[in-house]
Amino acid sequence: YFNTVQVGGSLGAGATNLSYALYSAVATNPRNIRNNILSNTRSTSGGSNLHYAIYFAATGGTLTCDYNDYYAPGTGGTLGYYGGNKTINPVVTTQDAYSQAVNPVFVNASGTAAGDYKAGANLTGVTGTGITTDYGGTTRGTTVGMGAWELFRWKGTTSNAWGTATNWTNGTVPAADASIIFDASPSNNLQLDQNRSVTDIVNSQSTYNMVTNGYTLTIKGNLVFRNGARIDATAASSRITYAGTAAQTIEPGQYLNNKVYNLTIDNAA
């Protein structure tokens, strides 16, 4: 449950080496494969059916397989193999009714840090696995996300208030130090209603911002901003505190008008 796997790289023309994000060899034991992100972006020039997101060498036995994201966009890439059939749609097995086949949109798909593999796509998993926390120890919401990292997605459907559960796509207000991500098309800014602490903030759109609203926003991870995303920390009494245990970078353009009312550096690194 809740694994994130990324295979990358490229092979030259004529190469026939196979690769798999997940390979299941036998059907001897019961298999339960859910809530995983299985991404294989490897390519072979001119190849076909070489690089799989998931591959079942044996069928039969007891198998539960659903709520996974399969991604294999490279030349020679194929989502899955099951029962002798190669597939290019998310229904790899007969059980994959809720699986997806979309780009997980990793923070940095070629990175070497675990945090590089937080997914930006909206990948809804299923509860009932007995796993209640993510790789970083954050409690998962009432609606869980696929993969090793739980990201709380800001939609802003009801209002701009952080503390309103219906503004978050998983129906849960993020716990302290959770990582949050802005939806691709939110309906409102995300505005602090009290002092809040987060790990990472991921935002790839510029229409709606994080607004400190006179409170303190503590950042323990990174700001992964693209396409002009901003934090508005210009209101009086607003404070941004960097408090990570690893190196953090403040980049130009991350703040509205390049201004922060009050900035604190409390980084252990």
N, C-alpha and C positions, 0 to 999 in steps of 0.2 A: 504494500500500500504506500501511496504518497512518495514515490520516487521520481526524481528528475534526472533524465539521462540525455546527454548531448554527445553525438558522434559527429566529427567534422573532418575536413581534409579533402584531398582530391588525388586521383590516380590518373596516370597517362593512358593514352589510347591503347587498346589491346589488353589491358589488365583485366583480370577476371576475379580478383580478390573480393570475397563477400564480407559484408559487415552488418551488424545488427545492434540496435539499441537494447533489445531484449531478445534472447534466444532461449526457447524452452525445448529441452532435449527429449524428455520422455513423459509419458502419461501415467507413470506408476503411482505417484502420490497425488492427492487432491491439490489443485492449483487455484488460487484466488488472486486475481490480478485486477486491481481497481485503483482509481485516483492517481494514475501515473502520467507523467509527461515523457513520451518516448520520441525523441527527435534525432533523426539521422540525416544530416545535411551533406554527407559525403557524395562526391560525384566521380564518375569515370568517363572520360571523353569517349563518346561513341558507345558506351555500355548500356545494358538494359537488365532490369531485375537483379541487381547486385547488392543494393544497399537498402536494408529493411528497417522500419521502425520496430516491428515485432515479427517473430518467426516461430511457428510451432512445427517442430520436426515430427511430432507424434500427435495424433488425435485420440479421442476416447478418454476414458477415465472421468474423474470429477473435475469439471472446469467451471469457474466463475470468472468472467472477463467482461468488464464494462466500465464506463466513466473514465476512459483513458483518452489522452490526446496523442494521435499518431501523426507524425510529420516527417516526410521524406521527399523534399522538393528537388533534390539534385538530379543530374543526369545519371540514369541507372537506378534511381530511387523508386522504391515500391513500399506502400504503407505496410502490407502484411502478407503473410503466407500461412494458410491453414487448410488442411485437408487436400493438399495438392493444388489449391487455388491461390493465385496471386491477385491482390486487390488494390484498387486505387481509390476506394471509398472507406469511410471510417468503420463500416461493418465488416471487420476482419473475421470475427467469429460470428456465429448465429446469435450471440448474446449482446453484441455491441450496440444496443439500441440508443444509448446515451453517450457513446464515445464521439469524439470530434476529430477532425483532420484539419487543423488550423495552425498557423505559425504561432508558437508560444510567445514570441516577442521577448526574448531574454534581454536582460539589461546589457549583457556583453557576452555574446555566444562564443567568443574565442578567449574568454578570460580564464584565469586560474584560481580565482577566489569563489567560494561557495555563493556569496552574494551576487555574483555575476549571473547566476541562473535563476533569479527571481523573474517570474513570467509577467508580461504586461497584458496578455490576452485574457479575456473573460472565460475562464475554464472552470465550470461548476462540477464539483465532485459529488459524492454520496456519503452520508453519515452511516454509522452502524459498524464501522470497522474496528472500533476500540481504540483508535488513535485520536487523541484529543489535542495534541500540541504539534507544532511544526518543527523543522530542523533547528530553529533558533530558540525553541522553548515557548513560543507564543501560542496562547490558547486559540484553537480554531473556532470559527463562528458557528452559528446554528446552521448556516449553509456553508459547506466547506469548498475550498478550491483544490484543484488537482495539483500534484507536485509536492516537492519537499518544503516549499515556502508558502505560508498562508499570507495572502495579500488582501487587505480590506479595500474594496473598490468604492470610491466616492462617485455617486451618481447625482446627488442633490435633488432628488425628485420632489421632495416635499418643501424644502426650504434650504437656507444656507447654514443651518446649525449643525455643528459637529455631533452634538449629543442626541440627535434624533435618529433612531434606528432605521426608519424607513428611507433615509437618505443614502444608506449603504446597501449595495446590491446583495450582500449576504445577510441583511436584516439584523446585523449586530454592530453596535458601536465598538470600535477598536479598543482593545485594552492598552494600557500604558506600554510604550516601546514597541508596538506593532509597526509593521511596514504598511504604508498605504499607497494606493495608486488611483489616479484620476481616470474615470471612464473616458473613452474617446470623445464622447459628446455629452458632458454633464449639463445639468440644467441651472446650476447656481455655483457661485464661489463656495469654497469650503472655509467657514469662518470659525475661529476659536470662540468657545463659550466659557472657557476657563483655561488655566495653564495646562498645557498638554505636552507629552513626551513621545517621540516617534523614533524609529530606527531609520528607514529609508522613506523618501517620498519620490514617487515616479509620476511624471506628468509629461505627456507628449502633445499637449494642445495649449494654445495661448489665450483662449477666450475667457476661461475661468481660472482663478488663482486661489492659492492658499492665502487667507487674510488673517493676520494675527489679532486685530481688533483690540489692541491694548493689553493683550495677555502675553505670557511667555511661551514660546515654542522651543522645546529642547530637541535637538537633532543629534542622534547617537550614531547615525550611519551616513548616508550620502543623499544628495539631491541629484536625481537622475532626470534632468530636464531636457526636453527637445522642443523644437519648433516655437521657441519664444515663451515657454512657460515661466511663470514668475511667482515669487512670494511677495505679498504686500505687507511690509512691516513698517509702514510710515506713520501709523496712528500713534498718538502720544501714549507713553508708557509701554509700548510694545517692546519685547525683548526677544532676541534670538540667542540661544545658548548652544554652542557646539560642545558636546560632551561625550564623544566617542572614545573607545579604547584603542582604535587604530587611526592612522592619519586621515584627516578630512581636508577637503579642498573647497575653498570659497571661490567660485568662478565668476567672472564678469557677466552681468546680465541675468543673474539668478534672482535678483531683487528688483522690484518695481522702482524705476528711476534710479537704480543703483544706490538706494538709501535704506538704512536700517535705523530705527529710532534709538535702539540700544543693543549693542552686541557684546556677548560674553564668550570668551574662549576658555573652556574648562576641559580640554582634551588631554587624556592621560598619555597620548602618544607624543 
